[in-house]
Amino acid sequence: MGTGTKLVKALLTDPRTRGLDLDDPAQTAVRRRFLREKRFLCAIYEDWYRWIVTSLPAGDDPVLELGSGPGFLAEYIPGLVTSEVFPCEGVRTVADARRLPFVDGGLRAIVMTDVLHHVPDVGAFFREAARTLRPGGAILMIEPWNTALARLVWTRLHHEPFEPRAERWEFAASGPLSGANTALPWIVFARDRDRFAREFPSLEVRGVEPFMPLRYLVSGGISMRALQPGWAAGVWRWIEALLTPWRSRLGMFAKIDVRRR
């Protein structure tokens, strides 16, 4: 990382996050507060949650959220089973995505935002998802993606590893939040999509839609300073709509919809 990039990161980093251990459960409470305070960022999550809610299969079976952490999806889905890999305030269940504590065919959906790329063995997760989802059940994900703009951001300004050339779908687990490969969703659902179809024939990739070329970047995310006021959310949403034709080149995230056959 160059000196200039380090200086930019230092200037943009929220001073309240300096010295915090990403794997400390107390960090989750801090991030929850930051998310609520940063109204521009909060509006982004609200858009994500609306997509998840409108994509859910019908029915009354439970919906599981993995990595509920700082989020507030429970306000949008009544009875949502919130979970995290460690005990923390506001989370109902402690659950590891690789060993889900649920019965076969008992879930209507598994949902997550910015979580899959933290799972050290996504193959194990998808086997568990295929087991615990009912027929017609869904895996709905908002995940980082790999485009020209995204690569620049994930490699220069983001603290997590971004390794699109990784041959394996696994990585060494260093911590529940610090361990990651930000390129992993793209690897699984773009580069290795044929492999996914072979290894998980009971799971159908319904859709992969890159989106959000700028809004998250200018929001500063959870760890950076708030770079935009809350009232600007609508303006930037309009700007992004104009850029929709170039989302495959500029999108920083993707909406991923997978269904149990």
C-alpha positions as CSV (number, residue, x, y, z in Angstrom):
1,M,0.0,0.0,0.0
2,G,1.5,3.3,-1.1
3,T,2.1,6.3,1.2
4,G,-0.6,8.3,-0.5
5,T,-3.2,5.6,0.0
6,K,-2.3,5.2,3.7
7,L,-2.7,9.0,4.1
8,V,-6.1,9.0,2.5
9,K,-7.2,6.1,4.7
10,A,-5.9,7.8,7.8
11,L,-7.8,11.0,6.9
12,L,-11.1,9.2,6.1
13,T,-11.1,6.7,9.0
14,D,-13.6,7.5,11.7
15,P,-11.4,8.3,14.8
16,R,-13.9,6.4,17.0
17,T,-13.0,3.1,15.3
18,R,-9.2,3.4,15.8
19,G,-7.8,0.7,18.1
20,L,-11.0,-1.4,18.0
21,D,-10.5,-5.1,17.6
22,L,-12.7,-6.3,14.7
23,D,-13.2,-9.7,16.4
24,D,-14.3,-8.3,19.7
25,P,-18.1,-8.7,20.2
26,A,-18.1,-5.2,21.7
27,Q,-17.2,-3.9,18.2
28,T,-20.6,-5.1,17.0
29,A,-22.4,-2.8,19.4
30,V,-20.2,0.1,18.3
31,R,-20.9,-0.6,14.6
32,R,-24.7,-0.8,15.3
33,R,-24.6,2.7,16.8
34,F,-22.5,4.0,14.0
35,L,-24.9,2.7,11.4
36,R,-27.9,4.4,13.1
37,E,-26.0,7.7,13.4
38,K,-24.9,7.7,9.7
39,R,-28.2,8.5,8.1
40,F,-26.9,8.3,4.6
41,L,-25.4,4.8,5.2
42,C,-28.6,3.8,7.0
43,A,-30.6,4.7,3.9
44,I,-28.5,2.3,1.9
45,Y,-29.2,-0.6,4.3
46,E,-32.9,0.3,4.2
47,D,-32.8,-0.2,0.4
48,W,-31.0,-3.5,0.8
49,Y,-33.6,-4.7,3.3
50,R,-36.5,-3.7,1.1
51,W,-35.0,-5.9,-1.7
52,I,-34.6,-8.8,0.7
53,V,-38.2,-8.5,1.9
54,T,-39.7,-8.3,-1.5
55,S,-37.7,-11.3,-2.7
56,L,-38.7,-13.6,0.2
57,P,-40.7,-16.7,-0.7
58,A,-44.3,-16.7,0.7
59,G,-45.1,-18.7,3.8
60,D,-44.8,-18.7,7.6
61,D,-41.6,-20.8,8.0
62,P,-38.7,-19.1,9.8
63,V,-36.3,-16.8,8.1
64,L,-32.7,-16.9,9.3
65,E,-30.3,-14.0,9.1
66,L,-26.6,-14.8,9.3
67,G,-24.3,-12.1,10.7
68,S,-27.0,-9.9,12.0
69,G,-24.4,-7.9,13.9
70,P,-24.9,-4.2,13.6
71,G,-28.0,-4.4,11.3
72,F,-31.7,-3.8,11.9
73,L,-33.4,-6.2,9.4
74,A,-35.5,-7.5,12.2
75,E,-37.5,-4.3,12.0
76,Y,-38.5,-5.4,8.4
77,I,-39.2,-9.1,8.9
78,P,-41.4,-10.1,11.8
79,G,-40.1,-13.1,13.7
80,L,-36.7,-12.9,12.0
81,V,-34.2,-15.4,13.6
82,T,-31.2,-13.1,14.0
83,S,-27.8,-14.8,14.5
84,E,-24.1,-14.1,14.9
85,V,-21.0,-16.2,15.4
86,F,-20.7,-15.0,19.0
87,P,-23.1,-13.8,21.7
88,C,-24.0,-10.2,21.4
89,E,-26.8,-7.8,22.3
90,G,-29.9,-8.0,20.1
91,V,-29.1,-11.3,18.5
92,R,-31.3,-14.4,19.2
93,T,-29.1,-17.3,18.1
94,V,-25.3,-18.1,18.0
95,A,-24.8,-19.9,14.8
96,D,-21.8,-20.8,12.5
97,A,-22.8,-20.8,8.8
98,R,-20.9,-24.1,8.3
99,R,-23.0,-25.9,11.0
100,L,-26.5,-24.5,11.2
101,P,-28.5,-25.5,14.3
102,F,-31.8,-26.1,12.4
103,V,-33.8,-29.1,11.2
104,D,-33.8,-30.4,7.7
105,G,-36.2,-28.3,5.5
106,G,-37.2,-26.0,8.3
107,L,-36.3,-22.6,6.9
108,R,-38.1,-20.4,4.4
109,A,-35.0,-18.4,3.7
110,I,-31.5,-17.6,4.8
111,V,-30.6,-13.9,4.3
112,M,-27.4,-11.9,4.8
113,T,-25.8,-8.6,4.0
114,D,-22.0,-8.4,3.6
115,V,-21.4,-11.8,5.3
116,L,-20.7,-14.6,2.8
117,H,-17.1,-13.4,2.1
118,H,-16.4,-13.9,5.8
119,V,-17.3,-17.6,5.8
120,P,-14.1,-19.6,5.8
121,D,-15.7,-22.5,3.9
122,V,-18.6,-21.4,1.7
123,G,-19.0,-24.9,0.4
124,A,-19.9,-26.1,3.9
125,F,-22.4,-23.3,4.2
126,F,-24.1,-24.1,0.9
127,R,-24.4,-27.8,1.9
128,E,-26.0,-26.6,5.2
129,A,-28.3,-24.3,3.3
130,A,-29.4,-27.0,1.0
131,R,-30.2,-29.2,4.0
132,T,-32.1,-26.6,6.1
133,L,-34.0,-24.8,3.4
134,R,-37.5,-26.1,2.4
135,P,-38.2,-26.7,-1.3
136,G,-38.6,-23.3,-2.9
137,G,-36.6,-21.7,0.0
138,A,-34.2,-18.9,-0.8
139,I,-30.7,-17.7,0.0
140,L,-30.7,-13.9,-0.4
141,M,-27.4,-12.0,-0.2
142,I,-26.0,-8.6,-0.7
143,E,-22.2,-9.1,-1.2
144,P,-19.2,-7.2,-2.5
145,W,-18.5,-7.7,-6.3
146,N,-15.6,-7.5,-8.7
147,T,-15.7,-4.8,-11.2
148,A,-13.2,-2.2,-12.4
149,L,-14.3,0.4,-9.8
150,A,-14.8,-2.2,-7.1
151,R,-11.3,-3.6,-7.5
152,L,-9.8,-0.2,-7.0
153,V,-11.8,0.3,-3.8
154,W,-11.4,-3.1,-2.3
155,T,-7.6,-3.2,-2.9
156,R,-6.7,0.4,-2.1
157,L,-9.2,1.6,0.5
158,H,-10.6,-1.5,2.2
159,H,-9.1,-3.4,5.1
160,E,-10.2,-6.9,4.1
161,P,-8.2,-9.1,1.7
162,F,-9.4,-9.1,-2.0
163,E,-8.1,-12.1,-3.8
164,P,-9.9,-12.8,-7.1
165,R,-7.3,-15.3,-8.2
166,A,-7.7,-17.6,-5.2
167,E,-8.1,-21.1,-6.4
168,R,-10.0,-22.3,-3.3
169,W,-13.3,-21.3,-1.9
170,E,-11.8,-21.5,1.6
171,F,-9.4,-19.4,3.5
172,A,-7.6,-19.7,6.8
173,A,-9.9,-18.5,9.6
174,S,-8.2,-15.7,11.5
175,G,-11.3,-14.3,13.2
176,P,-15.0,-14.1,12.7
177,L,-14.9,-10.6,11.3
178,S,-11.3,-10.0,10.3
179,G,-11.0,-13.2,8.2
180,A,-12.3,-12.7,4.7
181,N,-11.8,-12.7,1.0
182,T,-13.9,-9.9,-0.4
183,A,-13.7,-11.4,-3.9
184,L,-15.3,-14.7,-2.8
185,P,-18.9,-14.0,-3.9
186,W,-17.7,-13.1,-7.4
187,I,-15.5,-16.2,-7.5
188,V,-18.4,-18.5,-6.6
189,F,-21.2,-16.8,-8.6
190,A,-19.2,-15.6,-11.7
191,R,-15.8,-17.1,-12.2
192,D,-16.8,-20.6,-10.8
193,R,-20.5,-20.6,-11.5
194,D,-20.3,-23.9,-13.4
195,R,-18.6,-25.5,-10.5
196,F,-21.4,-24.2,-8.2
197,A,-24.0,-25.8,-10.4
198,R,-22.1,-29.2,-10.4
199,E,-21.5,-29.3,-6.6
200,F,-25.0,-28.0,-5.5
201,P,-27.5,-29.4,-8.0
202,S,-30.4,-28.7,-5.5
203,L,-29.6,-25.0,-5.5
204,E,-30.5,-22.8,-8.5
205,V,-28.9,-19.4,-9.0
206,R,-32.0,-17.3,-9.8
207,G,-30.2,-14.0,-10.3
208,V,-26.9,-12.1,-9.8
209,E,-27.3,-8.3,-10.2
210,P,-24.4,-5.9,-9.7
211,F,-25.5,-2.6,-8.4
212,M,-24.6,0.5,-6.3
213,P,-21.6,2.0,-8.1
214,L,-21.2,5.0,-5.9
215,R,-23.5,5.3,-2.9
216,Y,-21.6,3.0,-0.6
217,L,-18.3,4.5,-1.6
218,V,-19.4,8.1,-0.8
219,S,-21.1,7.0,2.4
220,G,-17.8,6.1,4.0
221,G,-19.2,2.8,5.2
222,I,-19.3,1.9,8.9
223,S,-15.6,2.4,9.6
224,M,-15.0,5.6,7.7
225,R,-16.2,9.1,8.5
226,A,-19.7,10.1,7.3
227,L,-19.0,11.7,4.0
228,Q,-22.5,12.6,3.0
229,P,-25.5,14.1,5.0
230,G,-28.6,12.0,5.3
231,W,-30.6,14.4,3.1
232,A,-28.3,13.6,0.1
233,A,-29.5,9.9,-0.1
234,G,-32.2,10.7,-2.6
235,V,-29.8,12.7,-4.8
236,W,-27.3,9.9,-5.0
237,R,-30.0,7.3,-5.6
238,W,-31.0,9.4,-8.6
239,I,-27.4,9.6,-9.8
240,E,-27.0,5.8,-9.5
241,A,-30.1,5.3,-11.5
242,L,-28.5,7.2,-14.4
243,L,-25.5,4.9,-14.1
244,T,-27.5,1.6,-14.3
245,P,-26.4,0.8,-17.8
246,W,-22.8,0.6,-16.6
247,R,-23.4,-1.4,-13.4
248,S,-21.5,-4.5,-14.7
249,R,-18.4,-2.3,-14.8
250,L,-19.0,0.0,-11.8
251,G,-21.1,-2.0,-9.4
252,M,-19.4,-2.5,-6.0
253,F,-22.0,-5.0,-4.7
254,A,-24.3,-7.6,-6.1
255,K,-27.8,-8.9,-5.2
256,I,-27.6,-12.7,-5.3
257,D,-30.7,-14.8,-5.3
258,V,-30.3,-18.6,-4.9
259,R,-33.3,-21.0,-4.6
260,R,-33.7,-24.5,-3.2
261,R,-35.2,-26.6,-6.1
